[in-house]
Amino acid sequence: MRAGGPLVPSPALMTSRRKLLMVAAVVAVALSLASVADAKGFRRYLRLRQDVEALDERNRALAAQNDALRKEIAALRQDPATLEQSVREELGYVKPGEIVFHLESP
């Protein structure tokens, strides 16, 4: 050993570490590929990916529906004319003295 100089590993030790690192990397890549490339695993992965995409689309649609319902609720709470129209259409209410005509198409 040299006094005061940096310690440098021997070339043989560096070569064996590199080999060990390469073997570990190859094993990790092989295991990853085996788990994904397996016929069942890959098909399952694709199916799950499609399921996630479908669920994301459903979530977006439900979020849009929620926004529309929130706006409708706000309009019903704030605007008496909107509330009256909704009650007349959905519940069939009429004001006292009004006459309702139901017309049937042939």
Secondary structure, DSSP 4 states (H G I P E B T S, - for coil): --SSSPP---HHHHHHHHHHHHHHHHHHHHHHHHHHHSHHHHHHHHHHHHHHHHHHHHHHHHHHHHHHHHHHHHHHHH-HHHHHHHHHHHH----TT---------
